[in-house]
Amino acid sequence: MSSFNSFGLSKAMVSNLEQLGFEQPTDIQAKALPVCLAGKDVIAMAQTGSGKTAAFGIGLIEHLNPRLFAVQGLVLCPTRELADQVAKAIRELARAQHNIKVLTLCGGVPIGPQIGSLSHGAHIVVGTPGRIQDHLRKQTLSLDRVGTVVLDEADRMLDMGFQEAVEDILSHCPSKRQTLLFSATWPTDIRRLSGRYQSDPVDVRVESGQGNPDIRELFYEVERGQTDAAIMALLSEQQPSSCIVFCTTKQQCDELAYTLNEEGFSALALHGDLDQRDRDSVLVRFGNQSCSVLVATDVAARGLDIKSLPLVINAEPARDPEVHTHRVGRTGRAGEQGLAVTFCTPSQGHKVNRLESERGASVEWGDARVLMTVELSPSAPPMKTLCIAGGRKDKIRPGDVLGALTGEAGVPGSAVGKIDLFDYQCFVAIERNLARKALKRLENGRIKGRKVRVRFA
């Protein structure tokens, strides 16, 4: 299909897509959208970044009855980050219709405000299984009028142990409904879930939407206990502006991030034990170049939308080839070159053998002895992040923050980076050499005519 005009969408939706910069459908949109619009069930295999949110989101919006103020669409996501990302995308698509309300229901934040929002009604709910179940138990959420259920990144939801929760939620939805299942991999559990809860689903498979990324892969065999030193040597050699290091456990993430920071590298850990405020802070600082290295588990990193990532490191081989492919595929995007490096101890060699067997090709090995001779030279990230104790609910806008910094604070606009606004706080990136000056000026100044608390994130 050459354009979105071919799908028989409403004029308002076509106009909205043009305004949003949607020019041509991606592969997953071209294959899945007509089926979604026809009201059929879909089981689709598509990677993060392939445009799958619009593939199901456009159909969700087009099927809505705006005058019926009841939950008509439900999207389940494995993580809060992905749910926030999906909800944001659906809100943009929903501009095609007036007064469409999209609610995000995730754990890690107080449930009270969510109950208040639900009492005013919503057309589409995007959330994580645990929090959706909480609302069903409290009877603050009704799914009686749901016409479409989307399971996004269903494989990861099952990996995280949400199968029972998902099945419980589906039991609260009408049996006559459309069920759309999107997954990056198709393990047996996914096919079993489809068999139980879908009716004659249309099978849609799309390879990664990244084309042929320019990624070089290197493997290093290191002795047990040498991995941290090898990672620091690699970071010193490559000097990446941004890098994700994948670890298997939360404890490994915390320990490696601590070690890196002790040696002068700028690192933050991302895993499921962080509360929402801390997760927001970590993701903001990594995204605005106030931190160079994100040390993450696979679950925490799933669904992150990071545009430029020159280096991905596996602190140890992934548990299976599919997970390895997902990790490596985060670099080399948008036409940029990428490097993916995997460290492996002698006892972990069987995992690399399995990867080679799956690919039908040998991997490229680097010389660990040469790498370990690299002198450690950590570099500071270019930006620092200020955290302002005021956000959307305080009627603060990005323009207000920018105005305060470039006005009273006397910071040149070119030194101000990304501004991330949340309900009750705001993060702003400032060039490192001007950050302390900006902090002091804001502490003594005002935003929107009032004093606000400011600190370094």
Secondary structure, 3 states (H helix, E strand, C coil): CCCHHHHCCCHHHHHHHHHCCCCCCCHHHHHHHHHHHCCCCEEEECCCCCCHHHHHHHHHHHHCCCCCCCCCEEEECCCHHHHHHHHHHHHHHHHHCCCCCEEEECCCCCCHHHHHHHHCCCCEEEECHHHHHHHHHHCCCCCCCCCEEEECCHHHHHHCCCHHHHHHHHHCCCCCCEEEEEECCCCHHHHHHHHHHCCCCEEEECCCCCCCCEEEEEEEECCCCCHHHHHHHHHHHHCCCCEEEECCCHHHHHHHHHHHHHCCCCEEEECCCCCHHHHHHHHHHHHCCCCCEEEECHHHHCCCCCCCCCEEEECCCCCCHHHHHHHHCCCCCCCCEEEEEEEECHHHHHHHHHHHHHHCCCCCECCHHHHCCCCCCCCCCCEEEEEECCCHHHCCCHHHHHHHHHCCCCCCHHHEEEEEECCCCEEEEEEHHHHHHHHHHHHHCCECCECCCEEEC
